[in-house]
Amino acid sequence: MNQLPWRLWAAQVAAVMRLELKKSFFARRGLWIYILAAMPVVLFTAHTISERADVEAVRARASITPQQREEIREGMSRDEVLAKLGKPFSSETRRRRNNVRETLWYSDGQAQFQVILRDDKVVQTGVNQGGSLGEDWQVFAAVYQYFFLRFAIFFGCVGVFMNLFRGEMLDKSLHFYLLAPIRREVLVVAKYLSGLVATTVIFTASVALQLTAVFALYDSNTVDQFLKAAGGWQQVWAYLGITPLACLGYGSVFLFAGLLFKNPLIPASLMLMWEGVNWFLPALLKKFSVIFYLQSLCPVPANPMGDIAAPLRLLASTAAPTPAPLAILGLLGLAAALLALSAMRARKLEINYSTE
């Protein structure tokens, strides 16, 4: 007999989630959330396509060997270079007041070889092998922390979780839930879980597609070596695990805010400002933000201080990252506390559509 209420509540949660998941995934006003999630995917896919085109161009222009490349020395004349390497696939000449600067480009099929001449004498050579997986991984880490966590997931959770109750009020349909024989606490949990499932699926799928686009540029041996020998798999799983935690943390904040405020712009703006100035807060205050714990979990640190003006850099403060187990427990605790407060608020919720 004691288990019957739990079974009933579980069935009610499942029933509400079936209704809410359709709204979260297929609502027209939620289309912009998919666009947010797709933006970094498009970015990395375009980069991969562009780099692949450059690689194919380098291979197509191959006219020298690496051994020929090594024979070019500073001080050689232009005629000696042409005698050893032949005609370049591209060249550029700049005439200055005191000299003539010419740049010759060759390809060995793997990299571009640049020969710089001044007054028909070699003054410098260089090899451009393009980007590396390590460099692209750093770019991914920066995009993930500064755009995906702070902007895409943040506003995606604003759009989903703040509309779980506020959207029903605007549509004048919340009273159907409130008149149903279902506890308010069960309704809050069901709506929260539906929003969490929707945002987790959307943004985790985005991360998976971003990683696929990053790795697609490189051959299987390079990718396999990075994933196994360089600890890449641990970092991949870390990013795939941080994303649901971000949805869980921000989702609980905006669910509670949606029950407190009529205008979602007010709490969203305040939260955005607080998360945005996290770098400049004292070490103690940093810990009262979601982004601090999410960044503590990120496997590749991305320091923004180099891109900030010197006067602002003096105002920034540092705090030791929270250990991963404590960061995860902190986010789970925050979500549980705000979910409990949301349930308490929902108990007192009264609907008067004429004032909404």
C-alpha positions as a printed Julia matrix, in Angstrom:
356×3 Matrix{Float64}:
  0.0    0.0     0.0
  2.84   2.4     0.81
  4.23   1.97   -2.69
  1.01   2.94   -4.47
  1.53   6.74   -4.27
  5.02   6.4    -5.73
  3.72   4.3    -8.6
  0.96   6.81   -9.23
  3.38   9.73   -9.17
  5.76   7.92  -11.54
  2.9    7.26  -13.95
  1.82  10.9   -13.76
  5.38  12.09  -14.37
  5.62   9.84  -17.44
  2.25  11.07  -18.75
  3.15  14.75  -18.34
  6.58  14.19  -19.89
  5.02  12.67  -23.0
  3.0   15.84  -23.48
  5.81  18.23  -22.6
  8.49  16.56  -24.73
  6.4   17.16  -27.85
  6.19  20.84  -26.95
  9.9   21.1   -26.15
 11.1   19.38  -29.32
  8.57  20.58  -31.89
  7.36  24.0   -30.71
  7.7   26.65  -33.41
  8.88  29.24  -30.94
 11.72  26.86  -30.02
 13.21  26.76  -33.52
 15.86  29.32  -32.56
 17.21  26.87  -29.96
 18.1   24.44  -32.74
 19.79  27.3   -34.58
 21.88  28.09  -31.5
 22.91  24.44  -31.18
 23.73  24.22  -34.9
 25.92  27.34  -35.11
 29.18  25.75  -33.84
 28.46  22.64  -35.92
 28.28  24.82  -39.03
 31.46  26.62  -37.97
 33.55  23.45  -37.58
 32.04  21.83  -40.67
 32.89  24.88  -42.79
 36.43  24.86  -41.38
 36.86  21.18  -42.23
 35.55  21.65  -45.78
 37.81  24.67  -46.32
 40.89  22.91  -44.95
 40.2   19.8   -47.02
 39.97  21.96  -50.13
 43.35  23.49  -49.25
 44.87  20.03  -48.72
 43.57  18.85  -52.09
 44.97  22.0   -53.71
 48.39  21.35  -52.16
 48.36  17.78  -53.44
 47.3   18.86  -56.91
 50.1   21.44  -57.1
 52.86  19.01  -56.09
 55.94  19.67  -58.21
 58.91  19.18  -55.86
 60.09  16.61  -53.32
 60.99  17.21  -49.65
 64.63  16.53  -50.59
 64.6   19.32  -53.17
 63.08  21.6   -50.57
 65.98  20.98  -48.21
 68.51  22.02  -50.89
 67.38  25.65  -50.9
 69.63  27.87  -48.78
 69.74  31.56  -47.96
 71.9   33.53  -50.38
 71.05  31.43  -53.43
 70.11  33.34  -56.56
 66.71  33.26  -58.18
 68.08  31.37  -61.19
 69.55  28.69  -58.9
 66.2   28.25  -57.18
 64.39  27.9   -60.51
 67.03  25.46  -61.73
 66.48  23.2   -58.69
 62.73  23.57  -58.17
 61.37  24.67  -61.53
 58.51  27.08  -62.04
 56.47  27.9   -58.9
 52.69  27.4   -58.91
 52.31  30.97  -57.65
 54.47  34.05  -57.13
 54.12  37.59  -55.86
 56.38  40.59  -56.45
 56.44  43.79  -54.38
 58.57  46.69  -55.51
 59.83  48.95  -52.76
 61.95  52.06  -52.81
 65.27  50.28  -52.19
 64.65  46.71  -53.28
 62.36  44.19  -54.94
 60.76  41.51  -52.77
 59.5   38.35  -54.46
 57.77  35.32  -52.95
 57.65  31.94  -54.72
 55.28  29.13  -53.68
 55.89  25.43  -54.31
 54.21  22.25  -53.12
 55.58  18.79  -52.31
 52.1   17.26  -51.97
 52.1   17.48  -48.18
 52.94  21.12  -47.47
 53.48  24.44  -49.17
 57.07  25.65  -49.46
 57.67  29.41  -49.52
 60.83  31.02  -50.88
 61.31  34.74  -50.2
 63.82  36.67  -52.32
 65.08  40.21  -52.07
 66.86  41.56  -55.14
 66.93  38.03  -56.61
 68.62  36.54  -53.51
 67.0   34.06  -51.11
 66.57  35.7   -47.71
 64.08  33.31  -46.09
 62.29  30.0   -46.6
 59.33  28.51  -44.79
 57.03  25.5   -44.74
 53.28  25.86  -44.23
 51.84  22.48  -43.26
 48.43  23.86  -42.28
 46.75  23.31  -38.93
 47.13  20.37  -36.59
 44.65  18.36  -34.55
 46.14  19.81  -31.36
 45.51  23.37  -32.57
 41.96  22.56  -33.67
 41.33  20.92  -30.29
 42.3   24.14  -28.55
 39.91  26.05  -30.81
 37.14  23.59  -29.96
 37.82  24.04  -26.24
 37.58  27.83  -26.57
 34.37  27.7   -28.64
 32.84  25.23  -26.19
 33.6   27.33  -23.09
 33.04  30.85  -24.41
 30.19  30.32  -26.87
 28.53  26.97  -26.23
 28.36  27.03  -22.42
 28.0   30.77  -21.85
 25.69  31.56  -24.76
 24.1   28.61  -26.6
 23.21  26.39  -23.65
 22.48  29.41  -21.45
 19.88  30.92  -23.78
 18.64  27.5   -24.85
 17.75  26.79  -21.22
 16.14  30.21  -20.95
 13.91  29.37  -23.91
 12.94  25.9   -22.7
 12.74  26.06  -18.9
 11.29  29.53  -18.42
  8.46  28.62  -20.78
  7.53  25.44  -18.94
  5.11  27.43  -16.77
  5.27  30.95  -18.19
  4.55  29.7   -21.71
  1.49  27.83  -20.5
  0.26  31.03  -18.84
  0.68  33.0   -22.06
 -1.14  30.28  -24.0
 -3.85  30.19  -21.31
 -3.53  26.44  -20.92
 -1.86  26.01  -17.52
 -5.21  25.67  -15.75
 -5.72  22.26  -17.38
 -2.75  20.96  -15.38
 -3.77  22.76  -12.21
 -7.3   21.36  -12.36
 -6.06  17.82  -12.98
 -5.74  15.41  -10.01
 -1.96  15.71   -9.86
  0.22  17.1    -7.1
  1.96  20.36   -7.9
  5.33  18.85   -6.89
  4.83  16.01   -9.39
  3.95  18.52  -12.11
  7.12  20.55  -11.42
  9.33  17.45  -11.51
  7.72  16.18  -14.71
  8.08  19.51  -16.5
 11.68  19.89  -15.33
 12.63  16.4   -16.49
 11.03  16.98  -19.88
 13.0   20.21  -20.31
 16.18  18.48  -19.15
 15.71  15.61  -21.62
 15.02  18.01  -24.5
 17.98  20.33  -23.89
 20.33  17.42  -23.14
 19.45  15.67  -26.4
 19.69  18.84  -28.5
 22.96  20.17  -27.1
 24.71  16.82  -26.57
 23.92  15.94  -30.19
 25.45  19.29  -31.16
 28.66  18.5   -29.25
 28.87  15.06  -30.89
 28.48  16.62  -34.35
 31.09  19.28  -33.55
 33.59  16.61  -32.52
 32.81  14.63  -35.66
 33.48  17.71  -37.8
 36.79  18.38  -36.0
 38.05  14.8   -36.44
 36.81  14.5   -40.04
 39.69  16.68  -41.26
 42.37  14.18  -40.21
 43.21  10.63  -41.19
 42.2    7.7   -39.01
 45.74   7.1   -37.68
 46.09  10.7   -36.45
 42.67  10.62  -34.8
 43.26   7.18  -33.26
 46.61   8.26  -31.83
 45.06  11.39  -30.33
 42.12   9.54  -28.81
 44.12   6.67  -27.33
 47.67   7.88  -26.73
 46.96  11.54  -25.93
 44.0   10.93  -23.62
 41.5   12.22  -26.18
 38.76   9.77  -25.25
 38.67  11.05  -21.66
 38.31  14.6   -22.94
 35.59  13.64  -25.42
 33.55  11.94  -22.68
 34.16  14.91  -20.41
 32.61  17.33  -22.91
 29.69  14.97  -23.51
 29.18  14.77  -19.74
 29.52  18.48  -18.99
 26.77  19.37  -21.46
 23.93  17.61  -19.56
 25.25  19.09  -16.3
 25.06  22.57  -17.85
 21.45  21.91  -18.88
 20.71  20.58  -15.39
 22.21  23.61  -13.63
 20.89  26.38  -15.86
 17.57  24.57  -16.26
 16.89  24.55  -12.52
 17.73  28.25  -12.28
 15.4   29.27  -15.1
 12.57  26.96  -14.05
 12.53  28.68  -10.65
 12.86  32.1   -12.29
  9.92  31.31  -14.59
  7.71  30.73  -11.55
  8.82  33.98   -9.91
  8.94  36.5   -12.76
  6.4   37.42  -15.4
  9.03  38.92  -17.68
 11.78  36.37  -18.53
 14.16  39.1   -19.69
 14.74  40.31  -16.13
 16.14  37.09  -14.59
 17.89  36.11  -17.84
 19.68  39.47  -18.02
 20.69  39.4   -14.37
 21.96  35.84  -14.64
 23.84  36.63  -17.86
 25.56  39.6   -16.2
 26.49  37.54  -13.14
 27.92  34.68  -15.21
 29.67  37.13  -17.53
 31.58  38.96  -14.78
 32.63  35.71  -13.13
 36.27  36.3   -14.12
 36.34  39.56  -12.15
 34.6   38.35   -8.98
 36.5   37.54   -5.79
 37.35  33.87   -5.38
 34.53  33.31   -2.87
 31.84  34.87   -5.05
 32.97  32.9    -8.11
 31.64  29.79   -6.43
 28.1   31.2    -6.44
 27.74  30.72  -10.19
 27.02  27.81  -12.48
 29.78  28.58  -14.99
 32.53  28.31  -12.34
 31.73  24.64  -11.71
 31.26  23.89  -15.4
 34.65  25.39  -16.25
 36.22  23.4   -13.41
 35.09  20.26  -15.21
 36.41  21.29  -18.65
 39.45  19.12  -19.51
 41.23  21.83  -21.56
 41.57  25.21  -19.82
 40.92  28.24  -22.0
 42.21  31.45  -20.45
 40.56  34.62  -21.8
 42.92  37.03  -20.06
 45.15  37.39  -23.09
 42.24  38.84  -25.07
 41.19  41.33  -22.38
 42.53  44.87  -22.17
 45.33  45.37  -19.64
 43.31  47.59  -17.24
 40.53  44.98  -17.06
 43.09  42.21  -16.65
 44.23  43.84  -13.42
 40.69  43.51  -12.05
 40.45  39.8   -12.84
 40.97  37.3   -10.05
 41.77  33.61  -10.06
 40.37  30.79   -8.02
 41.48  27.17   -7.87
 39.14  24.93   -9.9
 36.8   22.81   -7.84
 37.64  19.06   -7.94
 35.39  17.2   -10.37
 33.42  15.19   -7.76
 32.67  18.34   -5.75
 31.74  20.3    -8.87
 29.28  17.6    -9.94
 27.81  17.34   -6.43
 27.53  21.14   -6.32
 25.53  21.28   -9.55
 23.3   18.39   -8.46
 22.74  20.08   -5.1
 21.86  23.38   -6.75
 19.36  21.66   -9.05
 17.77  19.76   -6.14
 17.47  22.9    -3.99
 15.95  25.01   -6.76
 13.61  22.19   -7.75
 12.38  22.03   -4.14
 11.87  25.81   -4.09
 10.03  25.6    -7.41
  7.74  22.94   -5.98
  7.02  25.15   -2.96
  6.27  28.07   -5.25
  4.0   25.91   -7.43
  1.89  24.97   -4.41
  0.86  28.62   -4.04
  0.49  29.24   -7.76
 -2.82  30.84   -8.75
 -3.84  31.69  -12.28
 -5.6   34.86  -13.34
 -5.16  35.19  -17.07
 -6.52  38.72  -17.09
 -3.43  39.89  -15.17
 -0.86  37.73  -16.97
